Amino acid sequence: MSSGSVPRFVVAAPSSGHGKTTVATGLLAAFAGRGLAVSPHKVGPDYIDPGYHGLAAGRVGRNLDAYLCGPERIVPLFLHGAAGADLAIVEGVMGLYDGATGHGELASTAHVAKLLRAPVILVVDPKAQGRSAAALVHGFATFDPDVRIGGVILNRVGSERHEEIVREALDEIGVPVLGCLPPSDAISAPSRHLGLVPVAERSAASVATVRALGELVSACVDLEGVLEVARTAGGLSDAAWDPRVAIGDPVAGRPRIAVAAGAAFTFSYAETSELLTAAGAEVVHVDPLRDEALPEGTAGLVVGGGFPEMYASELSANEPLRAAVSQLAASGAPVAAECAGLLYLAKSLDGQAMCGVIDVDARMTGNLSLGYRDAVAVSDNALAVEGQRVRGHEFHRTACSPPAGPQPAWQWRAEAAEGFVQGGVHASYLHVHWAGAPQLARRFTQFAARLREAA
């Protein structure tokens, strides 16, 4: 089966809180448990849900963000991720029709469903509703005639009688109920200040949660009916995204680029490493919580997002690696740090010593910085050229003092610049999906290759 014809559907909801992640993860686990090769996808910039998806499906969860990557790349990126799959499941974001603020339907679940020509299975929590739940579904089904609701899965239904009332009302409007899940606190994943706790931090507990979700969905959802809905998806004729095509000719020299991993740095898109590899780099991984040295021959370092504030004391205690990172940065090697990476390169985080690469102190705050950003590179650096525009996402509850260095990284507000550029270091709060700007990977690899040549 070609990825262009793979059966697929989108899991959506009227709003956040109805149980999209519960249902999507449970469906992935249930179908994988039946021996299907299931490809997991997530609408939007979120890093955490794809971790649960990947654990359930046994293959990497990938993001489909029309704002960060452009609508024209959604189908190619989907086909890239779904290659060889028997079924693809796409979890939506927020409410079905909620997208990038001020941009209409852009980056909404509905927008992505239409681009993928995929039916939608709507997850509805009918708490404190009876027949009104059908009116809600009817509104979502008719709001945009190009969005096709293939069925509903009811979540956290209080009783058999409650289920009967809602089912009867949905039958009146011709929308099939594909499943009905009871309340189950035992399978809820723990959360913290930025959402669910990432899979990498929970290990055995994550596996148990995903297994329980798969068992619940297998028992309570008509999986054959769901497959029938998935098979109604339209064909896709686009070519699959290929990082080698996006990059062009690879850089000579095969520089070794380390990418931070482990429980403190779980936020990363799979395409980042794929693009670096396509650009000619040898990608290796380093866990700042456990490894006391960078991989031998490291000529560049990428430190993505995560929760370093939860591990500040452990990161601080790993003095040998902090010294190695500082030494690498001082050598002029390219170092790209996003959000959590910025905190790790700082002098301190909540009073704990960090790498001291940049002259900044970071701390947790009670304020959430969240949203898409249109950013412009302030100057030439190891990641971007002056004036280059990218689209990114900001998501944190920390603050840096000062908020920017003498040479900032990006500007997205008219009144202020953000981030730090010094030597080969580029550190910022902005998360960028490199599939939307593949030239970042090529430029970064070029800088690493030059360092290796000079060594």
C-alpha positions in Angstrom: 0.0 0.0 0.0 1.4 3.4 -0.9 1.4 6.1 1.8 -0.8 8.2 -0.5 -3.6 5.7 -0.1 -3.0 4.7 3.5 -6.3 4.6 5.5 -6.3 7.5 7.9 -8.5 9.6 10.2 -8.1 12.7 12.4 -9.1 12.6 16.1 -10.6 15.9 17.0 -12.8 17.4 19.7 -15.0 20.4 20.3 -12.4 21.9 22.6 -9.4 21.0 24.8 -10.2 18.7 27.7 -12.6 16.2 25.9 -9.9 13.5 25.8 -8.3 13.6 22.4 -4.9 12.3 23.6 -6.5 9.5 25.6 -8.5 8.3 22.6 -5.8 8.8 20.0 -3.1 7.1 22.1 -5.5 4.2 23.0 -6.4 3.7 19.3 -2.8 3.7 18.4 -2.0 1.1 21.0 -5.1 -1.0 20.2 -4.4 -1.2 16.5 -0.7 -1.8 17.0 -1.7 -4.6 19.4 -3.6 -6.2 16.5 -0.4 -6.3 14.4 -1.1 -3.2 12.2 1.8 -0.8 11.4 0.3 2.4 12.7 1.7 5.8 11.8 1.1 8.5 14.6 0.8 12.2 13.9 0.0 15.3 15.9 -1.5 18.6 14.6 0.3 21.6 16.0 3.7 22.2 17.7 3.3 20.0 20.8 6.2 17.7 21.6 4.7 15.7 24.5 1.7 14.0 22.9 3.8 12.5 20.0 6.0 10.9 22.7 2.9 8.9 23.9 1.9 8.3 20.4 5.3 6.9 19.5 5.3 4.6 22.6 1.9 3.3 21.6 2.6 2.8 17.9 6.2 1.6 18.1 7.3 4.3 15.6 8.2 7.9 15.9 5.3 10.4 16.4 5.5 13.3 14.0 4.0 16.8 14.0 1.9 18.4 11.2 1.9 22.1 11.8 0.7 24.2 8.9 1.9 27.4 10.6 5.4 26.3 11.3 6.0 24.3 8.1 3.5 25.9 5.7 0.3 24.2 4.3 2.1 23.1 1.2 4.3 20.7 3.3 1.6 19.0 5.4 0.8 16.3 2.9 4.4 15.6 2.0 5.4 15.4 5.7 2.5 13.2 6.4 3.5 10.8 3.5 7.0 10.8 4.7 5.9 9.7 8.2 3.3 7.3 7.0 5.5 5.4 4.6 5.0 1.6 5.0 2.0 2.1 7.4 -1.2 0.1 7.3 -3.1 2.9 9.1 -2.4 6.5 10.1 -3.9 8.3 13.1 -3.7 12.1 13.4 -4.5 13.7 16.8 -5.8 17.2 16.5 -5.1 20.3 18.6 -7.5 22.4 20.7 -11.0 22.5 19.3 -11.6 21.2 15.7 -11.8 24.7 14.2 -9.3 26.5 16.4 -6.1 27.6 14.5 -3.4 30.2 14.7 -4.9 33.4 16.2 -5.7 36.0 13.6 -5.1 33.6 10.7 -8.5 32.1 10.2 -8.4 28.3 9.8 -4.6 28.1 9.4 -3.0 25.3 11.4 -6.4 24.2 12.8 -7.3 20.5 13.0 -10.0 21.1 10.4 -7.4 22.7 8.1 -5.1 19.8 8.3 -7.9 17.3 7.9 -8.9 19.0 4.7 -5.4 19.0 3.4 -5.1 15.3 4.2 -8.5 14.5 2.7 -9.2 12.6 6.0 -12.4 12.0 7.9 -12.7 13.2 11.4 -13.6 11.2 14.4 -14.9 13.6 17.1 -14.2 12.8 20.7 -17.0 14.2 22.9 -17.2 14.4 26.7 -21.0 14.7 27.2 -20.8 15.6 30.9 -23.9 17.4 32.1 -25.5 16.9 28.6 -28.0 14.6 27.1 -29.6 15.3 23.8 -27.7 18.6 23.7 -24.6 16.6 22.9 -26.1 15.8 19.5 -26.8 19.5 18.9 -23.1 20.2 19.6 -22.0 17.5 17.2 -24.5 18.7 14.5 -22.9 22.1 14.7 -19.4 20.8 14.3 -20.5 18.6 11.4 -22.2 21.4 9.5 -19.9 24.3 10.3 -17.6 23.6 7.3 -19.1 21.3 4.6 -15.5 20.4 3.6 -14.9 18.8 7.0 -16.4 15.3 7.2 -17.3 13.9 10.6 -17.0 10.1 10.2 -18.2 9.2 13.7 -18.1 10.1 17.4 -16.4 8.5 20.3 -18.0 9.4 23.7 -15.6 9.8 26.6 -16.2 9.7 30.3 -19.9 8.7 30.0 -21.4 8.5 33.5 -23.9 5.6 33.1 -25.6 3.2 30.7 -28.7 5.4 30.7 -26.6 8.5 29.9 -25.0 6.6 27.0 -28.4 5.5 25.7 -29.7 9.1 25.7 -26.7 10.5 23.8 -26.6 7.6 21.4 -30.3 8.0 20.5 -29.9 11.7 19.8 -26.8 11.2 17.7 -28.6 8.5 15.7 -31.3 11.1 14.9 -28.7 13.3 13.1 -27.1 10.3 11.4 -23.7 10.4 13.1 -22.5 6.9 14.2 -21.2 6.3 17.7 -18.0 4.3 17.3 -17.3 3.9 21.0 -18.1 4.9 24.5 -15.4 5.2 27.2 -16.3 5.2 30.9 -14.5 7.5 33.4 -11.1 6.0 34.3 -8.7 8.0 36.6 -6.4 5.0 36.6 -5.2 5.7 33.1 -4.7 9.5 33.3 -1.2 10.7 32.7 0.3 13.1 35.2 0.7 16.7 34.2 2.8 19.7 35.3 3.1 23.4 34.4 3.5 22.9 30.6 1.1 19.9 30.2 1.6 16.2 30.4 4.8 14.7 31.8 6.9 13.5 28.8 7.1 9.8 28.2 10.9 9.8 28.7 10.5 10.9 32.3 8.0 8.2 33.3 9.5 5.1 31.7 7.7 2.0 33.2 4.7 4.2 34.2 4.4 5.5 30.7 4.4 1.9 29.3 1.7 0.9 31.8 -0.5 3.9 31.0 -0.3 3.3 27.3 -1.1 -0.4 27.7 -4.1 0.4 29.8 -5.3 2.9 27.2 -5.0 0.3 24.5 -7.0 -2.2 26.6 -9.7 0.3 27.4 -10.1 1.3 23.8 -10.1 -2.3 22.5 -12.9 -3.1 24.9 -15.0 0.0 24.4 -14.5 1.1 20.7 -15.7 -0.5 17.5 -12.3 -0.9 15.9 -13.7 -2.4 12.7 -16.0 0.6 12.4 -13.1 2.9 13.0 -11.1 1.2 10.2 -14.1 1.5 7.9 -14.1 5.3 8.5 -10.3 5.4 7.9 -10.7 3.6 4.5 -12.9 6.5 3.3 -10.0 8.9 3.2 -9.3 10.3 -0.3 -6.1 9.6 -2.2 -3.1 11.9 -2.0 -1.0 12.5 -5.1 1.8 14.6 -3.6 5.4 13.3 -3.3 6.6 12.4 0.2 8.9 14.9 1.9 12.5 13.9 1.5 15.1 15.6 3.7 17.7 15.0 1.0 15.7 16.9 -1.6 15.0 19.7 1.0 18.7 20.1 1.7 20.3 19.6 -1.7 23.9 18.6 -2.0 25.3 17.5 1.4 28.2 19.3 3.0 31.6 17.6 2.7 33.5 16.4 5.7 30.8 14.6 7.7 31.1 16.7 10.8 29.8 15.1 14.0 26.9 17.0 15.5 25.6 16.0 19.0 21.9 16.4 19.8 20.9 16.6 23.5 18.5 13.9 24.6 17.4 12.2 27.8 14.7 13.1 30.3 15.6 16.8 30.6 15.6 17.5 26.8 12.7 15.6 25.3 11.4 18.4 23.0 12.6 17.7 19.5 11.2 17.1 16.0 12.3 13.9 14.3 13.0 16.0 11.1 15.7 18.0 12.8 18.1 15.0 13.0 16.9 13.8 9.5 17.8 17.2 8.0 21.2 17.3 9.7 22.0 13.8 8.4 20.9 14.8 4.9 23.1 17.9 5.2 26.1 15.6 5.6 26.4 15.4 9.4 26.9 12.4 11.6 24.3 12.8 14.3 25.0 11.5 17.7 23.2 11.9 21.0 24.3 13.1 24.5 22.3 13.0 27.7 23.3 16.0 29.9 21.9 14.2 32.9 24.1 11.1 32.5 27.0 11.7 30.1 30.1 13.4 31.5 31.6 14.1 28.1 30.5 15.1 24.6 31.0 12.4 22.0 34.5 12.3 20.8 35.0 14.6 17.8 31.8 16.7 18.4 31.9 19.7 16.1 28.4 21.1 16.8 25.7 20.8 19.4 21.9 21.1 19.3 20.1 21.5 22.6 16.4 21.5 22.1 13.5 22.0 24.5 12.3 20.1 27.6 12.2 20.6 31.3 15.7 21.5 32.6 14.0 23.4 35.5 12.8 20.0 36.9 16.4 18.7 36.8 18.4 21.8 37.6 20.3 20.2 40.5 21.2 17.1 38.5 22.3 19.2 35.4 24.3 21.4 37.7 26.0 18.4 39.4 27.3 17.2 36.0 30.2 19.6 36.1 32.4 17.6 33.6 29.7 17.9 30.8 29.0 21.6 31.6 32.7 22.3 31.2 32.8 20.4 28.0 29.9 22.3 26.5 31.5 25.6 27.6 34.8 24.6 26.0 33.0 23.6 22.8 31.2 26.9 22.6 34.5 28.8 23.3 36.1 27.0 20.4 33.7 28.7 18.0 31.7 25.5 17.3 28.1 26.0 16.3 25.7 25.5 19.2 21.9 25.9 18.6 19.8 26.1 21.8 16.1 26.4 21.9 14.2 27.3 25.1 15.4 24.6 27.5 18.7 24.7 25.7 18.9 28.4 26.3 18.5 27.8 30.1 21.1 25.1 30.0 23.7 27.5 28.4 22.9 30.2 31.0 25.1 31.1 34.0 22.4 29.8 36.4 18.8 28.4 36.5 16.9 29.0 39.7 20.2 29.6 41.4 21.9 26.4 40.2 25.0 26.7 38.1 24.6 25.9 34.4 27.1 25.9 31.6 27.9 29.6 31.7 28.2 29.9 28.0 26.0 33.1 27.9 25.9 35.8 30.5 22.4 35.4 31.7 20.5 34.1 34.7 17.2 32.2 34.3 14.4 31.5 36.7 11.0 30.0 36.9 8.0 32.4 36.9 4.3 32.2 37.2 3.8 33.7 33.7 3.2 31.6 30.6 4.7 32.8 27.4 2.8 30.9 24.6 2.1 31.4 21.0 3.2 31.3 17.4 5.8 33.9 16.4 6.9 35.4 13.1 10.6 36.0 13.7 13.4 37.7 11.8 17.1 36.9 12.2 18.8 40.1 13.6 22.3 39.2 12.2 24.3 36.6 10.4 25.1 33.6 12.7 25.7 29.9 12.7 22.0 29.1 12.2 20.5 31.9 10.0 21.5 34.9 7.9 20.5 38.4 8.7 16.9 39.2 7.6 15.9 35.5 7.3 12.3 35.0 8.3 11.1 31.9 10.2 7.9 30.9 11.9 8.3 29.5 15.4 6.5 28.8 18.6 7.2 30.0 22.2 6.1 28.0 25.2 7.6 28.5 28.6 7.2 29.7 32.2 10.7 31.0 32.7 12.4 34.3 32.2 16.0 35.4 31.5 17.8 38.4 32.8 18.7 40.0 30.6 16.2 38.9 27.9 18.6 39.5 25.1 22.3 39.9 24.5 24.3 42.6 22.7 23.7 40.6 19.6 20.2 39.2 19.8 19.0 36.0 17.9 15.6 37.0 16.7 13.1 39.9 16.6 9.4 39.3 16.6 8.2 42.2 18.6 8.6 45.8 17.2 9.7 47.0 20.6 12.3 44.3 21.6 14.7 41.6 20.3 15.2 38.2 21.9 17.9 35.7 22.4 21.6 35.6 22.3 24.2 35.2 19.5 27.9 35.1 20.3 30.5 33.3 18.3 28.9 30.1 17.0 26.2 30.1 19.7 22.6 30.8 18.8 20.3 30.6 21.9 16.7 31.6 22.0 13.2 30.8 23.4 11.9 30.2 19.9 11.1 26.6 18.8 11.5 26.2 15.1 10.4 23.2 13.0 13.4 22.9 10.7 11.3 21.2 8.0 9.8 24.6 7.5 13.3 26.2 7.1 15.7 23.4 6.0 18.4 25.9 5.3 19.0 26.2 9.0 20.2 22.6 9.1 22.5 23.1 6.1 24.0 26.3 7.4 24.6 24.8 10.9 26.3 21.7 9.3 28.5 24.0 7.2 29.7 25.8 10.3 30.4 22.5 12.0 32.3 21.2 8.9 34.5 24.4 8.9 35.4 23.8 12.6 36.4 20.2 11.8 38.5 21.3 8.9 40.3 23.8 11.1 40.9 21.3 13.9 
